[in-house]
Amino acid sequence: MKFLSILFLPFLAITLLTSCKTQRSLGYVEDFTDTTGTIQVKYPEPVIQTNDVLSIVVYSEAIDGGETDRLYNLANTGSGSSTTQGFVVDNDGYIQYPRVGKLKADGLTKPQLAEEIRKKLETELQNPAVIIRLINFKITMLGEISRPGPITLPSEKVTILEAIGLAGDVNQYGKKDDIVVLREVDGTVEHGKVDLTSKTLFESPFYFLRQNDVVLVNPNKNKARLSDQVFNQRLGIAFSIINVIALLYNVFR
């Protein structure tokens, strides 16, 4: 019996070492083989959505020092106590623009909406120009990320790599090769997987993020193993407490 116990010890040690072995931490874009190179990426123009806040500025060749232009540059904030200066796209997809009225914005790109406004101002202003940008460009980072939560960005052009960096990078329990992006389009939710370890990342339609995208970083096997270890530890503590209680009961009864 003693011989069998000694023989069993090496196998037990190997099992313990194997279970404690951590998964190799994957890097970013690991399959680059050349020292130099270029990859073409296409930036899609953001589509305006409901609840977006738009900055709309009108310029013209008026000779009154811009006084006429100011009549068309009165920003609103919609309802509520928000101090954000901009035009809020309501739940029906419209904005209320000064001296123009109600305009459909949802589903249009910024250049398309700017052209619609410009056409309506042609009879009022001399050679008008319209500049639109999104004020509340926001994405949400969830899962195995250092700083999960919403991120409001000053720029409308952000890649998933930049978003990961702003959120403090993927933590040791996150899978860089299994990132999920959720995107609402026309009332439906699209989803796609992104592999941050492969150069195919740059070909993904989710490489550039859109406003209100949700990025999910899935846990790796180390996280599942950690959960099992925590559960086993708690189970062991529970049994220890039960044994102590039983012992005290037997002693003092």
Secondary structure, 3 states (H helix, E strand, C coil): CHHHHHHHHHHHHHHHHHHHCCCCCCCCCCCCCCCCCCCCCCCCCCECCCCCEEEEEEECCCCCCCHHHHCCCCCCCCCCCCCCCCEECCCCCEEEECCCEEEECCCCEHHHHHHHHHHHHCCCCCCCEEEEEECCEEEEEEECECCCEEEEECCCCEEHHHHHHHCCCECCCEEEEEEEEEEEECCEEEEEEECCCCHHHHHCCCCEECCCCEEEEEECHHHHHHHHHHHHHHHHHHHHHHHHHHHHHHHHC
